[in-house]
Amino acid sequence: MPLLSYQLYSSRNFAGLDETCGMLARLGYEAVEPYGALFAQPDALVHAVETNGLRVPSAHIALADLEADPDRFIDLATRLGIRNYYAPYLMPDQRPTDAAGWREFGARLGRAGAPLAEAGLGFGWHNHEFEFVPTKDGTIPMQEIFDAAPDLEWEADIAWIIRGGADPLEWIARHGPRITAAHVKDIAPKGEKVDEDGWADPGTGTVDWPGLYAALAGTSAAIFVMEHDNPSDDERFAKAGMALHSGLEN
Protein backbone atom coordinates (compact mmCIF):
# COMPACT_ATOMS: atom_id res chain seq x y z
CA MET A 1 0.00 0.00 0.00
CA PRO A 2 1.38 3.45 -0.85
CA LEU A 3 2.46 5.79 1.92
CA LEU A 4 -0.36 7.95 3.28
CA SER A 5 0.27 11.69 3.13
CA TYR A 6 -1.73 14.90 3.61
CA GLN A 7 -1.72 17.98 1.38
CA LEU A 8 -1.13 20.88 3.76
CA TYR A 9 -3.07 23.22 1.48
CA SER A 10 -6.17 21.58 2.95
CA SER A 11 -5.44 23.24 6.31
CA ARG A 12 -4.32 26.66 5.09
CA ASN A 13 -7.35 28.39 6.65
CA PHE A 14 -7.04 26.78 10.08
CA ALA A 15 -4.41 26.47 12.82
CA GLY A 16 -0.74 27.21 12.29
CA LEU A 17 1.69 24.80 10.70
CA ASP A 18 2.96 23.35 13.99
CA GLU A 19 -0.59 22.75 15.21
CA THR A 20 -1.65 21.18 11.92
CA CYS A 21 1.30 18.81 11.86
CA GLY A 22 0.65 17.90 15.49
CA MET A 23 -2.96 17.10 14.68
CA LEU A 24 -1.96 14.93 11.73
CA ALA A 25 0.61 13.02 13.77
CA ARG A 26 -1.98 12.31 16.47
CA LEU A 27 -4.35 10.93 13.84
CA GLY A 28 -1.69 8.59 12.51
CA TYR A 29 -0.53 10.32 9.34
CA GLU A 30 3.03 9.49 8.40
CA ALA A 31 3.71 12.24 5.88
CA VAL A 32 2.68 15.63 4.54
CA GLU A 33 2.85 17.33 1.17
CA PRO A 34 3.74 21.04 1.39
CA TYR A 35 2.64 23.61 -1.18
CA GLY A 36 4.61 26.52 -2.60
CA ALA A 37 3.76 29.23 -0.05
CA LEU A 38 5.24 27.15 2.78
CA PHE A 39 8.68 27.28 1.20
CA ALA A 40 8.86 31.01 1.93
CA GLN A 41 9.82 29.97 5.49
CA PRO A 42 11.63 26.66 5.09
CA ASP A 43 12.99 26.62 8.65
CA ALA A 44 9.44 26.72 10.03
CA LEU A 45 8.44 23.86 7.74
CA VAL A 46 11.44 21.76 8.76
CA HIS A 47 10.70 22.41 12.44
CA ALA A 48 7.03 21.48 12.14
CA VAL A 49 7.59 18.17 10.40
CA GLU A 50 10.63 17.11 12.42
CA THR A 51 9.00 17.96 15.76
CA ASN A 52 6.01 15.80 14.87
CA GLY A 53 7.90 12.92 13.28
CA LEU A 54 6.42 13.43 9.82
CA ARG A 55 8.00 12.69 6.47
CA VAL A 56 7.91 14.90 3.36
CA PRO A 57 8.19 12.56 0.39
CA SER A 58 6.59 14.98 -2.08
CA ALA A 59 5.85 18.67 -2.52
CA HIS A 60 4.09 21.12 -4.83
CA ILE A 61 6.14 23.93 -6.34
CA ALA A 62 5.31 26.67 -8.82
CA LEU A 63 6.75 25.96 -12.23
CA ALA A 64 8.19 29.47 -12.57
CA ASP A 65 9.92 29.16 -9.19
CA LEU A 66 11.53 25.89 -10.21
CA GLU A 67 12.70 27.35 -13.52
CA ALA A 68 14.16 30.40 -11.79
CA ASP A 69 16.15 28.53 -9.14
CA PRO A 70 16.25 24.73 -9.36
CA ASP A 71 19.18 24.52 -6.94
CA ARG A 72 16.99 25.98 -4.19
CA PHE A 73 14.59 23.06 -4.48
CA ILE A 74 17.34 20.51 -4.75
CA ASP A 75 18.72 21.83 -1.45
CA LEU A 76 15.26 21.75 0.13
CA ALA A 77 14.85 18.15 -0.98
CA THR A 78 18.00 17.27 0.93
CA ARG A 79 16.78 19.06 4.07
CA LEU A 80 13.27 17.61 4.01
CA GLY A 81 13.78 14.22 2.37
CA ILE A 82 11.64 15.13 -0.65
CA ARG A 83 11.79 12.56 -3.46
CA ASN A 84 9.23 13.98 -5.88
CA TYR A 85 8.18 17.50 -6.84
CA TYR A 86 4.98 18.28 -8.73
CA ALA A 87 4.01 21.49 -10.51
CA PRO A 88 0.35 21.95 -9.57
CA TYR A 89 -1.40 24.55 -11.66
CA LEU A 90 -1.49 26.92 -14.61
CA MET A 91 -3.45 30.17 -14.41
CA PRO A 92 -6.26 30.55 -16.96
CA ASP A 93 -4.55 33.38 -18.83
CA GLN A 94 -1.44 31.22 -19.24
CA ARG A 95 -3.15 28.16 -20.67
CA PRO A 96 -2.57 27.31 -24.34
CA THR A 97 -5.56 27.09 -26.64
CA ASP A 98 -4.44 24.51 -29.20
CA ALA A 99 -2.45 21.31 -29.61
CA ALA A 100 0.83 23.03 -30.49
CA GLY A 101 0.63 25.22 -27.41
CA TRP A 102 -0.02 22.31 -25.08
CA ARG A 103 2.80 20.31 -26.64
CA GLU A 104 5.15 23.22 -26.01
CA PHE A 105 3.94 23.41 -22.44
CA GLY A 106 4.69 19.70 -22.03
CA ALA A 107 8.17 20.29 -23.44
CA ARG A 108 8.60 23.16 -20.97
CA LEU A 109 7.77 20.82 -18.10
CA GLY A 110 10.33 18.37 -19.41
CA ARG A 111 13.00 21.05 -19.49
CA ALA A 112 12.12 22.30 -16.02
CA GLY A 113 12.44 18.83 -14.54
CA ALA A 114 15.86 18.10 -16.05
CA PRO A 115 17.93 19.59 -13.17
CA LEU A 116 15.87 17.64 -10.65
CA ALA A 117 16.38 14.42 -12.59
CA GLU A 118 20.12 15.04 -12.62
CA ALA A 119 19.96 15.32 -8.84
CA GLY A 120 18.07 12.02 -8.58
CA LEU A 121 14.66 13.57 -7.91
CA GLY A 122 11.34 12.95 -9.61
CA PHE A 123 9.29 15.69 -11.25
CA GLY A 124 5.76 15.62 -12.52
CA TRP A 125 2.51 17.45 -13.17
CA HIS A 126 -0.49 17.59 -10.85
CA ASN A 127 -3.71 17.95 -12.83
CA HIS A 128 -6.90 19.90 -12.33
CA GLU A 129 -9.98 19.64 -14.53
CA PHE A 130 -8.94 21.87 -17.44
CA GLU A 131 -6.40 19.40 -18.82
CA PHE A 132 -9.25 17.02 -19.72
CA VAL A 133 -11.59 19.54 -21.32
CA PRO A 134 -11.17 19.59 -25.14
CA THR A 135 -10.02 22.86 -26.68
CA LYS A 136 -11.81 24.31 -29.69
CA ASP A 137 -9.64 22.24 -32.04
CA GLY A 138 -10.50 19.03 -30.15
CA THR A 139 -7.20 18.81 -28.28
CA ILE A 140 -7.12 17.01 -24.94
CA PRO A 141 -4.42 19.03 -23.15
CA MET A 142 -3.32 16.22 -20.85
CA GLN A 143 -2.54 13.92 -23.76
CA GLU A 144 -0.51 16.61 -25.53
CA ILE A 145 1.47 17.24 -22.34
CA PHE A 146 2.27 13.56 -21.99
CA ASP A 147 3.16 13.13 -25.66
CA ALA A 148 5.63 16.01 -25.45
CA ALA A 149 7.25 14.90 -22.19
CA PRO A 150 7.76 11.12 -22.17
CA ASP A 151 9.63 11.14 -18.83
CA LEU A 152 7.20 13.42 -16.99
CA GLU A 153 5.66 11.89 -13.87
CA TRP A 154 2.02 12.38 -12.92
CA GLU A 155 0.39 13.08 -9.59
CA ALA A 156 -3.12 12.07 -10.57
CA ASP A 157 -5.83 14.12 -8.86
CA ILE A 158 -8.68 11.71 -9.42
CA ALA A 159 -11.60 13.94 -8.45
CA TRP A 160 -10.41 16.70 -10.79
CA ILE A 161 -10.28 14.17 -13.64
CA ILE A 162 -13.94 13.41 -12.96
CA ARG A 163 -14.83 17.09 -12.79
CA GLY A 164 -13.11 17.51 -16.14
CA GLY A 165 -15.55 15.02 -17.65
CA ALA A 166 -13.04 12.19 -18.15
CA ASP A 167 -12.97 8.59 -16.93
CA PRO A 168 -10.22 8.19 -14.31
CA LEU A 169 -10.08 4.43 -14.76
CA GLU A 170 -9.32 4.88 -18.46
CA TRP A 171 -6.54 7.37 -17.75
CA ILE A 172 -5.10 5.20 -15.00
CA ALA A 173 -5.04 2.20 -17.34
CA ARG A 174 -3.33 4.18 -20.11
CA HIS A 175 -0.79 6.07 -18.03
CA GLY A 176 -0.27 4.00 -14.89
CA PRO A 177 3.54 3.91 -15.15
CA ARG A 178 3.62 7.72 -14.95
CA ILE A 179 1.52 7.88 -11.78
CA THR A 180 3.98 8.21 -8.90
CA ALA A 181 1.42 9.77 -6.52
CA ALA A 182 -2.35 10.26 -6.36
CA HIS A 183 -4.57 12.79 -4.65
CA VAL A 184 -7.48 11.29 -2.74
CA LYS A 185 -10.46 13.65 -2.61
CA ASP A 186 -14.19 13.19 -2.98
CA ILE A 187 -17.09 14.94 -4.69
CA ALA A 188 -20.36 15.68 -2.92
CA PRO A 189 -23.69 14.85 -4.59
CA LYS A 190 -24.92 17.67 -6.80
CA GLY A 191 -26.23 20.57 -4.77
CA GLU A 192 -24.64 19.44 -1.51
CA LYS A 193 -21.63 20.84 0.37
CA VAL A 194 -21.94 24.15 -1.50
CA ASP A 195 -20.07 25.89 1.32
CA GLU A 196 -17.16 23.50 0.66
CA ASP A 197 -17.15 24.09 -3.12
CA GLY A 198 -18.94 20.80 -3.69
CA TRP A 199 -16.16 18.65 -2.23
CA ALA A 200 -16.83 15.91 0.31
CA ASP A 201 -14.72 14.14 2.90
CA PRO A 202 -13.05 11.04 1.43
CA GLY A 203 -15.37 8.06 1.40
CA THR A 204 -18.53 10.14 1.93
CA GLY A 205 -19.13 11.40 -1.61
CA THR A 206 -19.75 10.04 -5.08
CA VAL A 207 -16.26 8.84 -6.02
CA ASP A 208 -15.75 5.06 -6.09
CA TRP A 209 -12.65 4.97 -3.95
CA PRO A 210 -12.60 1.20 -3.37
CA GLY A 211 -12.50 0.67 -7.13
CA LEU A 212 -9.96 3.42 -7.65
CA TYR A 213 -7.65 2.11 -4.92
CA ALA A 214 -7.70 -1.23 -6.71
CA ALA A 215 -6.91 0.42 -10.05
CA LEU A 216 -4.12 2.55 -8.58
CA ALA A 217 -2.53 -0.56 -7.08
CA GLY A 218 -1.44 -1.44 -10.61
CA THR A 219 0.39 1.87 -11.13
CA SER A 220 3.69 3.29 -9.91
CA ALA A 221 1.95 5.36 -7.21
CA ALA A 222 4.05 5.30 -4.04
CA ILE A 223 2.12 8.04 -2.22
CA PHE A 224 -1.59 8.64 -1.64
CA VAL A 225 -2.23 12.24 -0.60
CA MET A 226 -5.45 13.22 1.17
CA GLU A 227 -6.75 16.59 0.00
CA HIS A 228 -9.83 18.76 0.37
CA ASP A 229 -9.70 22.13 -1.37
CA ASN A 230 -12.04 23.90 1.06
CA PRO A 231 -13.06 21.95 4.17
CA SER A 232 -15.13 23.67 6.83
CA ASP A 233 -13.33 21.52 9.43
CA ASP A 234 -9.90 20.23 8.53
CA GLU A 235 -9.65 17.79 11.43
CA ARG A 236 -12.98 16.21 10.46
CA PHE A 237 -11.67 15.83 6.93
CA ALA A 238 -8.31 14.45 8.08
CA LYS A 239 -10.08 11.84 10.25
CA ALA A 240 -12.29 10.79 7.34
CA GLY A 241 -9.27 10.44 5.08
CA MET A 242 -7.47 8.27 7.59
CA ALA A 243 -10.60 6.12 8.08
CA LEU A 244 -11.00 5.60 4.32
CA HIS A 245 -7.35 4.69 3.80
CA SER A 246 -7.23 2.37 6.81
CA GLY A 247 -10.42 0.62 5.73
CA LEU A 248 -9.22 0.05 2.18
CA GLU A 249 -5.74 -0.93 3.31
CA ASN A 250 -7.25 -3.70 5.41
LINHU-V421130 format. One record per run of one state. SS is the DSSP state (a for helix, b for strand, c for the rest). FROM is the first residue (numbers start at 0). TO is the last residue. If there is no record, write none. Layout:
BEGIN
SS&FROM&TO  SS&FROM&TO
END
This chain:
BEGIN
c&0&1  b&2&6  a&7&10  c&11&15  a&16&26  c&27&29  b&30&33  c&34&34  a&35&50  c&51&53  b&54&59  c&60&61  a&62&67  c&68&68  a&69&79  c&80&82  b&83&86  c&87&90  a&91&93  c&94&97  a&98&117  c&118&120  b&121&125  c&126&128  a&129&131  c&132&139  a&140&147  c&148&151  b&152&156  a&157&162  c&163&166  a&167&177  b&178&183  c&184&184  b&185&186  c&187&192  a&193&195  c&196&197  b&198&199  c&200&207  a&208&215  c&216&221  b&222&225  c&226&232  a&233&248  c&249&249
END
